[in-house]
Amino acid sequence: MSGTTPKLNIAVLTMPEVTASAVYGMYDLFASAGRDWDFLVEGTPGEPRLRPKVVAADPHGFQAASGVWIQPHCGLVTQPMPDVVCIPKLFVAPDEDLSGRYRPEVAWVRECYAAGATVASACSGTLILAEAGLLDGLDVTTHWGYCDALARRCPTVRVHPQRVLIAGGPGQRIVMAGGGTSWHDLALFLVARALGVKEAMRLAKLYLIDWHDVGQQPFAALTRARQVDDAVIAGCQQWVAEHYDQDRPVAAMQELSGIPERSFKRRFARATGMTPLEYVHTLRLEEAKHMLETSDITVEAVANEVGYEDTSFFGRLFRRKVGLTPVQYRKRFGAMRRALETGGA
């Protein structure tokens, strides 16, 4: 992907479920490469160094998930074979059946990759790479809310929920970014690979983009809000949601269920996907995150409030599950919440 002559063709693949901000955000960022820095600094636009296009199976246009009208530059057939294909996030449920739903798009992505193109996905766009059969045996990432579903779809992949960006496959021509605005990271990475780090840094400065160096874990909701069909376990979930800070909550749930201990643990894990202890930890840590964001009480007090007498254990567990220490989490998200609540005042 090195060199600027000829310009690289970058196709931003769209379909009705895409998010317009990601589609046109990536398009604008790629179109800015080589052009806008000189315009800002010297007053004269530079020479664009990439050739992005919005492409779709339906070239006549359609309404995106948010209601914004998407007008592609061309269809898949008329689009010259791209050097890079970017797949934005899709507004689909994690476990939604996509079999056959994107047949033209999936076939085209597979064809582009076979011809030597780099294929890149942002957020839930990774599901298209999965449908194309390109992820088998790879280390992968996607939005934290889709990681479990992706692992179920592709049993041979190794999903890394904490990673914001992963490049893999032969020649590292499969690039995946995690959730939400991680398309920023994806686009900057592709620019750096194509045009060098200097140009990527210029774009980051122009767009005020921060690299998501802390990964996805601090942004993830640890608790899987899963309604279970098992009425006994559902009752235990309801009880522990209000009593997670008590001593020995797992034993209390088991007693409430009336099921022998070993059978209870197996039944709970089968219903929720977590052991009872893991479930308690996630409830406690979510409440701890909220308290760190909204209060100024000490970390020790937060630990005690959510049920941990050992502050050191709480700190280690928090760091392992969230990816930041409690102090780091408070500094990052407490300041963000205050700014939002006060309008930045």
Secondary structure as the mmCIF struct_conf table of DSSP 4:
data_model
#
loop_
_struct_conf.conf_type_id
_struct_conf.id
_struct_conf.beg_label_comp_id
_struct_conf.beg_label_asym_id
_struct_conf.beg_label_seq_id
_struct_conf.end_label_comp_id
_struct_conf.end_label_asym_id
_struct_conf.end_label_seq_id
BEND BEND1 THR A 4 PRO A 6
HELX_LH_PP_P HELX_LH_PP_P1 LYS A 7 LYS A 7
STRN STRN1 LEU A 8 THR A 14
TURN_TY1_P TURN_TY1_P1 PRO A 16 GLU A 17
STRN STRN2 VAL A 18 VAL A 18
HELX_RH_AL_P HELX_RH_AL_P1 ALA A 20 SER A 32
TURN_TY1_P TURN_TY1_P2 ALA A 33 ARG A 35
HELX_RH_AL_P HELX_RH_AL_P2 ASP A 36 GLU A 42
BEND BEND2 GLY A 43 THR A 44
STRN STRN3 LEU A 50 ALA A 56
BEND BEND3 ALA A 57 ASP A 58
TURN_TY1_P TURN_TY1_P3 PRO A 59 HIS A 60
STRN STRN4 PHE A 62 GLN A 63
TURN_TY1_P TURN_TY1_P4 ALA A 65 SER A 66
BEND BEND4 GLY A 67 GLY A 67
HELX_LH_PP_P HELX_LH_PP_P2 VAL A 68 VAL A 68
STRN STRN5 TRP A 69 ILE A 70
BEND BEND5 HIS A 73 HIS A 73
STRN STRN6 CYS A 74 GLY A 75
TURN_TY1_P TURN_TY1_P5 LEU A 76 THR A 78
BEND BEND6 GLN A 79 GLN A 79
HELX_LH_PP_P HELX_LH_PP_P3 PRO A 80 PRO A 82
BEND BEND7 ASP A 83 ASP A 83
STRN STRN7 VAL A 84 ILE A 87
STRN STRN8 LEU A 90 LEU A 90
TURN_TY1_P TURN_TY1_P6 PRO A 94 ASP A 95
TURN_TY1_P TURN_TY1_P7 SER A 99 TYR A 102
HELX_RH_AL_P HELX_RH_AL_P3 ARG A 103 ALA A 114
TURN_TY1_P TURN_TY1_P8 ALA A 115 GLY A 116
STRN STRN9 THR A 118 ALA A 122
HELX_RH_3T_P HELX_RH_3T_P1 CYS A 123 GLY A 125
HELX_RH_AL_P HELX_RH_AL_P4 THR A 126 GLU A 131
TURN_TY1_P TURN_TY1_P9 ALA A 132 GLY A 133
TURN_TY1_P TURN_TY1_P10 ASP A 136 GLY A 137
STRN STRN10 ASP A 139 VAL A 140
HELX_RH_3T_P HELX_RH_3T_P2 TRP A 144 TYR A 146
HELX_RH_AL_P HELX_RH_AL_P5 CYS A 147 ARG A 153
TURN_TY1_P TURN_TY1_P11 PRO A 155 THR A 156
BEND BEND8 VAL A 157 VAL A 157
STRN STRN11 ARG A 158 VAL A 159
TURN_TY1_P TURN_TY1_P12 PRO A 161 GLN A 162
BEND BEND9 VAL A 164 VAL A 164
STRN STRN12 LEU A 165 GLY A 168
BEND BEND10 GLY A 169 GLY A 169
HELX_RH_3T_P HELX_RH_3T_P3 PRO A 170 GLN A 172
STRN STRN13 ILE A 174 ALA A 177
BEND BEND11 GLY A 179 GLY A 179
HELX_RH_3T_P HELX_RH_3T_P4 GLY A 180 SER A 182
HELX_RH_AL_P HELX_RH_AL_P6 TRP A 183 LEU A 195
HELX_RH_AL_P HELX_RH_AL_P7 VAL A 197 TYR A 207
TURN_TY1_P TURN_TY1_P13 LEU A 208 LEU A 208
HELX_LH_PP_P HELX_LH_PP_P4 ILE A 209 TRP A 211
TURN_TY1_P TURN_TY1_P14 ASP A 213 VAL A 214
BEND BEND12 GLN A 216 GLN A 216
HELX_RH_3T_P HELX_RH_3T_P5 GLN A 217 PHE A 219
BEND BEND13 ALA A 220 ALA A 220
BEND BEND14 THR A 223 THR A 223
BEND BEND15 ASP A 229 ASP A 229
HELX_RH_AL_P HELX_RH_AL_P8 ALA A 231 HIS A 243
TURN_TY1_P TURN_TY1_P15 TYR A 244 ASP A 245
BEND BEND16 GLN A 246 ARG A 248
HELX_RH_AL_P HELX_RH_AL_P9 PRO A 249 SER A 257
TURN_TY1_P TURN_TY1_P16 GLY A 258 GLY A 258
BEND BEND17 ILE A 259 ILE A 259
HELX_RH_AL_P HELX_RH_AL_P10 GLU A 261 THR A 272
BEND BEND18 GLY A 273 MET A 274
HELX_RH_AL_P HELX_RH_AL_P11 PRO A 276 THR A 294
HELX_RH_AL_P HELX_RH_AL_P12 VAL A 299 VAL A 306
TURN_TY1_P TURN_TY1_P17 GLY A 307 GLY A 307
BEND BEND19 GLU A 309 GLU A 309
HELX_RH_AL_P HELX_RH_AL_P13 THR A 311 VAL A 322
BEND BEND20 GLY A 323 LEU A 324
HELX_RH_AL_P HELX_RH_AL_P14 PRO A 326 TYR A 329
HELX_RH_PI_P HELX_RH_PI_P1 ARG A 330 GLY A 334
HELX_RH_AL_P HELX_RH_AL_P15 ALA A 335 THR A 342
TURN_TY1_P TURN_TY1_P18 GLY A 343 GLY A 344
#
